[in-house]
Amino acid sequence: MAIDNSDSQPNCQSDSQNSQEQLLEAIKQTFPAAEPEAILEVLNRYGQAPHEREQHRVHLAMLKVSQGDLDKLNAALKLAKEDYRDILMQAEYPPPTSRTAARELETLAEQLAKMGQHNLAEQVRKKARDLQ
């Protein structure tokens, strides 16, 4: 039984077009005063080498981390070229807020107290209070 793959090519082109449109929109939002082509030129320096993976995702991460600053965008490019996972971590998993960290420390202190580690639990609680 033959499988009809005639629809697969247009979907692939459509996905690529949607990705490009999404990238251009992100460029306009992040760098409203800049020429999109100039920003694309910087972004497209990533993804040329075979080991530079997930080009679209990394480009979006670079834009997010740059916060509309060209120097930060170039720093993001350098980081992505060294190890693309680092730029993805910065963009997609930002560090916790002080409030979140304090809550996590309070939970840890409770667990330590239950284990009989009262001195250590008090030290952790103090650190949590310092963060708040």
Residue pairs with C-beta under 8 A, 6 or more apart in sequence:
19 56
22 56
22 60
23 40
23 43
23 56
23 59
23 60
24 36
24 40
26 60
26 63
27 34
27 36
27 39
27 40
27 43
27 63
28 36
30 39
30 63
30 64
30 66
30 67
30 68
31 39
31 63
31 68
31 70
32 68
34 70
39 63
39 73
42 70
42 73
42 74
42 77
43 59
43 62
43 63
43 73
43 77
45 77
45 81
46 52
46 55
46 58
46 59
46 62
46 77
46 80
46 81
46 84
47 55
47 58
47 59
49 81
52 58
52 80
52 81
52 84
53 84
54 84
54 88
57 88
58 80
58 84
58 87
58 88
60 91
61 76
61 80
61 87
61 88
61 90
61 91
61 92
62 73
62 76
62 77
62 80
62 87
62 91
63 73
64 91
65 72
65 76
65 87
65 90
65 91
66 72
66 73
66 76
76 87
76 90
79 86
79 87
79 90
80 86
80 87
96 104
98 131
98 132
99 131
99 132
101 128
101 131
102 128
102 129
102 131
102 132
103 128
105 124
105 125
105 127
105 128
105 131
106 125
106 128
108 124
109 121
109 122
109 124
109 125
109 128
110 121
112 118
112 120
112 121
112 124
113 121
